[in-house]
Amino acid sequence: MTARVPVLIVGGGPVGLALAGELGWRGVPCRLIEKTDGAIEQPKMDLVGIRTMEFCRRWGIVDWVRDAPYPPDYAQDYVYVTGLNNYELGRETFPGRGFEACPPESPQKRERVPQDMFDPILARFARSFSHVTLHHNSELTGFEQQADCVRATVRDTGTGETQTIEADYLVGTDGGASTVREALGIGMSGNPALTYTTNVLFRCPNFSELHNKGKGYRFIFIGPEGVWLTVVAVNGTDRFRMSIVGTPQKITHTEADIRAALHRAMGREFDYEILSVMRWVRRELVADRYGLGRVFIAGDAAHLMSPTGGFGMNTGIGDAVDLGWKLEATHKGWAGAELLATYEAERRPVGLRNVAEASRNLRRMLATRERLPGSEIFQAGAASDAARKDYGDWFAAIMRHEWFANGVMLGYRYDNSPIVWPDGTPAPPDVSHPYTQTARPGARAPHIWLSDGRSTLDLFGRGFTLLRLGAPPPHAAKIERAAAERGLPLTSISIAEPKVLAAYERSLVLVRPDGHVAWRADTEPNDARALIDVVRGQSISVTQQHREQTS
């Protein structure tokens, strides 16, 4: 039996589900296959980043995420300790998710929603579209590319029956051991083993009553050997994840090791139930290519990074959004011949950037293994109190790079993209904190609250948006006419509010479907058709010529 679908997605984790939802939202039929039954033994992520929440806002599912069962009043503190019943070295205080305010640069904020809560939300969103189908227990066994399609063979893991699916395009969101990436022969570059780590999911309903450190999201344990362990509140009630951080040397921790680590962390024996143990390798790898021909990869299939910072899934959802609008443009016929090729050109540099930042965060945490604590911080007394404060202040200062990272989540830019028309302005610094919004071409379009209560971000998403800013607004008939001639979906919006013009710095700003600025100026270009052809991926060589002229 052979089926036909525009897009076949292989892998049903959060990135695959997000891509299915994004395509469904854009009216593109797709099928997602997942070889497992979808059950999540250990949530691999628990932070829905601020940019992902902006995408959820666009999709109309913010309330679903906000109403996830993670308790809104559970404190999100990061606590540095020698032991739960020993000394506290420092603390970065954050309120519960229900009480944290949105930052000035976004209408949203991060949300603490672990994977076993977030994946069902994304699946519900994807299933809300009749032209999206999700199939579990369905495994890709092979595929071949042809001139006009990809022919994939899929096996039902329960019955053993096989089916052929013909797809215009195939996307592998099938994780770090990606079958799709391996079949394409794409390698990965970087460091394959930063640490060998053991995660232990355990249940302890009275965990917070067993020590005097109060509630916190993450406890980081520092011993004479430096940071050796973390404990995370997975669901804000009774489930916790202990991670024995490990080293680049492979060690297989036994059950006795695991129980000894739990008792050392608490400072005494206590009652708990081990739910699962997962041994994994912290990696620093980026795929050498993000696809070949009609087949693409996204998420962990394209980049593997340390979870320090929570960038992994959020980077993958950024992949899905970038690829999603380009697949829509191709499916609906207004894409240029080179548009899909720009997926790699835009997203691979972001993968390299975010993988490197995650590794820097790991090195910051493990800096305690270079600057080992003195024995006095584990002893009582006034002199030891002073030593603990000194060491804790030092550690807290370097860890703030990880805790305050809106610059990483929101500040990625497509500066050198062939479908972004540069304006010759200098690139702002790329730092994790503070994040400063910019409307420079390639950047995420800034958030500004409008007088009617909407965010400027609410104006973007379905197609291209042309902002005409100022009073009176500038003319843009040539751009509008060129877009219509090419079939490019364009909404022209006039805004007279001075604060929007101040943030965007030009009176004409063209924003892409993914919310990134494609072009800006104070007057229309002489050749509006050339601009439209560039941003839809038809004449990308023009961008390079312009970039050379303005550099």
N, C-alpha and C positions, 0 to 999 in steps of 0.2 A: 504494500500500500504506500502511495506517495502523497504527501501533503505539500502545499505551497504557502509560504508566508513571506512578507517583506523582510522581517528581521527575526532571526533565531538567536536567543540569548542562552548561553550555556553557563549555568551556575546560579543558584538561588539564594545567595547571601544578600546583604544589604545593598551592595552595588548593583547586582543583577536586578533585584527588585526595584531599585530606584530607576534604573534604565527602563525597565518595563513600564513603570508608572509614568516616567517622562514621555516615553513614546506614546503611551495611551492617551495622556493629556494632550499630546500634539496630534492625535488622530491617526497615528501610524499603527497598523495592526502588527502584532508581534507574538511570539511564543517563547516562553521561558521553560527550560528543562533543568531539573535538579536531580542528581543521582540518589540523594538520600530522601528520607521522609520529611525533612525540614526541622526535625527536633534539634534543639541546641543544648548540648551537654554542658558546655562552659561558654558563657558570653565572652566573646573576644574583644568587644568594645562596650563602653558605657557612656561615652561623651558624644552627644550630638552637637557638633560645633556650630558656631554662630552663622557661618555661611550656609551650612546645610539647613539650618532653621530658616534662613531667608528663602531657600528653595522650597521648604515646606510651606512657608507663607504663600508663595506663588502658587503652589499646588492646592492650597486651601485646606491643608491638614494640620495647621499649627495647633488647633484645639485638641486634635487626637494625640499629638505628642505631649502637649501640656497636661493632658488628663491621664497620662500613663501612670501606673500605680506606684512609682517611686515616691516616697513620702515628700510632700512639699516643704515640710519643716525640718527635715533631717539635715543637720549642719554639714557643710561641704568643706570643713577645715582640712588642711594638710598639716600633719603633726609629726615632728621629728623627735624621736624618743630613743633612750637606751633600752627601754622595756616598758610594757604597758603598766606594770606596777613598780617601775623604777623612775628614772628622771626624764623630764621633758626638756628638750634643748631649744625648741622653738616651735612656732605655729604661724601658719598663714590662714587667717580667719575669713571664711566665706559663709554667707547665710544659706539656708535651705533654698532649693530651686524655686520654691513658690514666693520667695521674698527677695530674690536677686533682681536688681533693676537692669533694664536694658541700657547699654552704653550709648553715648551721644551719637556714635557713628552707625547705629543700626536700629531698625524697629524691632529687632529680636535680640535674644541672648542665647547663650549656650544652654543646653538642657541635659540633665543627668538621667538618661534613659538607656539602660543596658540592652544589648542585642536581643535578648529573649523577649523584651518589651517592644523594641523598635522594629524588628523584622516583621512581626504581625501587622504593625501599622502600615508599613510599606506594602505588604502583601494585600492588605485591605484596599489600599489606594489603587494598586495595579488592577485588582479584580473589579474595581468599580467601573472599568471600561469593558464593554462587551467584546471589543476587538483585541483584547489581551487575554491570553490563556497561560496558566501556570500548571506545569506538570511535574509532580514529584515522582521519585522512584523511576526516573527516566534518564538513562545514561548515554552520553555521546560515545560511540565506539569508533568513529572515524568520519572524515569528510574529505571531499575533493572539490577544488575550485574549477569552475568552467567559465566560459566567456560571459555568460549571462546570469550565473547563479552559483551558489554553493550547495552541493548535494551532501547532506549529512545523514549518517546512519545512527539511529537511536534505538536503544534496547530497553524494554520494560524490565526492571530488575526483579520484579515479582514473578512475571509469567515467562520471561525470557524471549518474548516476541519482539521482533525488530520492525522498524518503520523507516522509510526514507523521507526526509524533509528537504524540500528545495527552498532555499531562502535567497533573497537578493543579497543579503549581508548576514554574516555570523559574527557575534561578539562573545568572546570568552571572558566571563567574570567568575572563573572557576578556581580562584585562589592561588596560593603560592606555588602549589604543585600542578599548575595549569596544564591540563591535557591539550588545550587549544594552542597554548604557547609552545609546548613541546612538539606538537605536530607541525607547527610552522617552522621549527628549527631555530627559534629566536633564543639567543642566550641572554644572560643577565650579568651585569657588571657591578662590582663593588666588593663588599666584605660579607662572605657567606656565614660567618659565625662571630657575632659580637659577644654573646654570652649564651651558655646553655642554662635554661631556666626551667624550674618546675612550678607549675601552678596547681594549687590545691583548693578546690571549692569545698567549703565546709559550712555546716549549719550550727548556729549557736544562738538560740533565742535571747539569752540574757547576757550577750557579749559585753554590752556597755556597762552592765552592773558589776562586772568582774574586775574593773580597774577604775582609776580616778581621773582618766584623761578626757572623759566626756565623749560625746559623739563626734565622729570625724569621717570624712570620706576616705582619706588615705593616711595610714600610719607608716612612716619610714623609720626603720630600725637601724641604729648605728651602734656597732660593737667595736671592740679593739681592732678588728680587721676592716673597719669602715662600714658602709652600707652593705647589709647582707640579706635583708628581707623587707618586704612590704606587705601590708594587709589593707585590703580595699573593701568598703561596704558595698556589696554588689547590688542589693535591692533595698537597702535602707531599713531592713527589718531583721531578718534572721540569717541571711546568706552572706558569706564573706569569702574573699579570695586571697589566700596567702601565696606570695611568689617568693621562692628562694631564688634570689637574683642570679647567682652563679658567676662563672668566669668563661673566658674563651676555651677553657679546657673541658672536655666532655666528662660529666659526672652523672651517674644514674642514681638519684636519691631513692633509698629504700623506704618502706613504710615506717621503719624505725627512725630513719632520718627525719621524715616528715613530722612524726609525732614529737620528736625531740625539738624540732624547730618551733612547733606550736607552743610547747611548754616553755621554751626559752623566751619566746615573745611575750607570753602572758606572765612569766615569772613564777609559774606554779602549774600544777596539773589542773585541768578543768574538763567539764563535760562538753563534748562536741560530736558531730557526726560528719565524717568525710564523705562527700557526695561524689566527687570525681577527682582524678589526678591527670594532669596533662603536661607532658614533657615537650618542650619546644625550644627552638633556636631563634634567638633575636638576630635579625639579619639587617644588612644595609645594601640592598640590591635594587637596580633599576633595569628593566628590559632594554635591550639594545635597539629594539624596534617596538612600536605599538601596534603593529599589524602588517599584513602583507595582502595586497590585492583586495578582495572583498571580505577579508577576515580581520577583526580587530581584537585587542585585549584591553582590559580595564581593571581597576582595583588592584588587589594583591597579585593578580596575574601579571601586572605591569610594574609593580613596585612593592617591595617588602621593607618595612622600617620598624625600628624600635617603637613600642607603644608610648614611649615617653613624650607626652605632648598631645596624644589623642589625634594624631594627624592621619592615620592610616585609612580608616573608613571614609573620613571626610574628604580626603584627597580623591578617593575612588568615586565618591558621589559627584565631585567636580568633574571627573572624567566622564561620567554618565551624562551630565548636563551638556558638556561641550560636544560630545558625540551625538547626543540626542537631537539637537536642533539641526545638525548637519545631515543626519540621516533623514530627518523630516524634509529638509530642503531638497535632498536628492530624490526622495520618494515622490514629492509633489511637483518636481520638475523645474524648480527655479534655481537650483544650485548650479554653480559653474563646474567645469570638468575637474578642477583641482581642489574643490572644497573639502572633500573627505580626507585628502592627504594632509590637510592642515591640522587634523586632530593630533597627530604625532608631533607636529611642529610646535603646537601650543602646549600640549599636556606633558610631554616628556620633560621639558625644562622645569615644569612645576613639580613633577615627580622627583627629579634630582634635587631640587631646592628643599622640598619637604623631608625627604629621606635624610639629607644632610643635617637639617635642623633637629630632627628626632635624635640623630646620633649625638649631636652636640648636647642635647638635653641629657642623654644617658651619661655622657662624659662628665657633665656637671654633677649629676647625682653620685657618680662613682669617684668624684674628686676626693671624697673622704678616704679613698684607698691610697691616695697620694699624700694627702695631709692627714695622716692617721691621728685620731684623737689621743690625747695623753691619758694615762691611767687615772689622773685625778678627776676626770669628768664622771667616772663611775663610782666615786667615793663621796661620802658625806663631808660637810664642812663649808665654811664661808669661802675659803680659797677655791674649793671645788665649784662652788656656786658661780664665782667669777669666771673660772675656766669654762664652765658650761655655757655661760652667757656669751662669752667671746666666740666659742666654737659654733654655737647655735646661730648667732648673728651672721657669721661668715657663711654658713651653709644656707640660711634663709635668703640671704642676698643673692646668691648664685642661682637658687632654685626659682626665684621670681621670674626668670627668663621663660620658664616652662609654664608657670601659672598664669602669667599675663602675656598672651600670645595672639591677640586679635590681629596683629600685623601679619602673622603667618596665615591665619585662617581667612582674612579678608584682603590681604595686601598682595597676593600673587597677581602678576601682570603678564600680558602677552606682548611685551615690548617689541619683539622681533618677529611677530607673526606676519606672514605674507598677506593676510586679509585684514590687517590693521593699518590705517593710513597715518603715518607719524606726522606730528606737527612741529618737530624740531625743538621742543622744550626739553630741558635736561631731565633725566630720570631721577625721581626722588629716592632717598635711601630705602633699602629693603630691610626693615628691622622688625623684630617681634613686638616691641613695645617702645614708645607709644605708636599707635597706628594713626596716620594722618590721611584722610581721604583725598583723592585726586581724580580729576576727570581727564587726565592725560590719556590719549588713545592707548588702548591695551589694558587699562585699569578697570576695575569694577566701578560702575557709575555710582557716585556718592548718594548716600541717603540724606534727604532733607525732608522734614515734616512740612506738608503743604497746609494751607489755611483751611482746606476742607477736611482735614484729619487724616488724609492718606500720606503714605511715604512716596517719595519719587520712585522707589523700587517697585511700588505697585503699578507703575506705568509700563513696566518692561516684562517681556516674556514670550508673548504669542508670536510676534514677528519682530521686525526692526521698528524702532521708535525714533522719530526725528523731533527733538526738542527745539522749539523756537522761543527763545528766552528774551525778555525785555518788553518794554512798552514804548512804542508799538513793536510787535514781534517782527523779525526780519522775514523777507520773502524767501520761499524755498520751492518755487514752482518747478524749477529745472530738476531738482532732486526728486520731487514727487513724480514728475513726468517720466524721468529715467527709470525709477523703480517700477512704475506701472508698465512701461514698455518691456521690462525684463521679467515681469511677473513676481517681483520681490515684494512680499507683504510689508507694508509700511504704514504706520500710524503717525500722523503729524499732530503734535500737541503744542499749543501756545500757552506759555506761563509767564505772567507779568511780575511774579513775586521776586523782589530784588535778592533775597537770600539764595534763591536757586541759581540765579545768574552769577552771584558771587562765588558759589561753590563750583560751578561748572566752567567759569572763567571765559566762556565764549558764548555767543548768542545762538549759534547753530551747533547742535551736538547729535550725532547719529549713534544710537545705542543698539547693540545686537540683541538677538533673542535670549542670550544667556546673561544679559545685564552688563556686559563689558562695552566700553566705549570703542567704537570703530573709527570715528573721525570727528573732528571739531574744527570750527573756524567762525569768523564773524560774518563772512559772506559766502555765498554759494561758489563752488569751483567753476572754472570756465567750462570744463568738460564733466558734467554730472554723470554721464554714462560711464566714463572711466572709473569714477568713484564707486558706482553701483556694481560694476563688473569686478572690481577688486574685492569688495566686502562679501560678494557671493562666491568668490573663488574662481573667477573666470580669467582674470588677467593679473595674476599675482606678480608677474615680472615687473609690472608698473610700480608696485609698491617698493620693490628693491631699488629701482631707478630713483624714485622720489626720496627714499631713505638716504641714498648716497648723496643726493643734491642738498639735503637739509642737514647732513651730519657735518 
